[in-house]
Amino acid sequence: QVQLVESGGGLVQAGGSLRLACAASRNTFRIVSMGWYRRSPGKQRDVVATITTSGYTTYADSVKGRFTISRSNAGSTVYLQMNHMKPEDTGVYYCNARAVEGTGVRDDWGQGTQVTVSS
């Protein structure tokens, strides 16, 4: 099991920036990809951005050109730089780690960090 701890959430005005960080520990050698997911009030948890061990990244259409996901050299810390933020970006952001287990994979999740964008 991978342990994940998020940080960097908070309150920001529209047009401002925040940077989230996710530190992974325990069995990190099994991780094949990590990502950020967001749950808005009354909605399900949806993917925001992901990054693989090879450095390949994906983004939700709503954040392309504004958000950037990156990973530390050791590969156990993932960041989400959020620029030109909008009220629609408000929600709880969760860090995800996908790790190999047996012949398949498993997903582990952090506790989440609140991001609120005011207008």
Summary of the structure (lengths in Angstrom):
residues: 119
radius of gyration: 13.9
end to end distance: 39.3
largest distance: 47.5
contacts: 353
relative contact order: 0.32
helix: 8%
strand: 60%
